[in-house]
Amino acid sequence: MAFKLGLAAFATLAVACASTAPPVATQADAARAGIDVAQLEHGRSLYMARCSVCHLPPAPASKAPSAWPAKVAEMRLRAHLDDDEARLVETYLVTVASR
């Protein structure tokens, strides 16, 4: 019985986490950002990997596009992002939040 409850809790958590994943960058996003999709997706991957170490990363649309640069600058050192990585994360967030 405990195994079934644990399995159910794990399944619920997995579904909840999957539904909060940041959106995948599209060709339209890349065109708006003036970079290629691979660069935006690298920014997304960095965002998911580095920010989720300490907390659930907020959805890009949860903040105004203009708010993301300051937030990325604030969290850059904690997330161990170098300048280029921070730029990619910021570009991804601003672009997707602008949809």
Buried (B, 14 or more C-beta within 10 A) or exposed (E): EEEEEEEEEEEEEEEEEEEEEBEEBBEEBBEBBEBEBEBBBBBBBBBBEBBBEEEEBBBBBEBEBEEBBEBBEEBBEEBEBEEEBBBBBBBBBBBBBBE
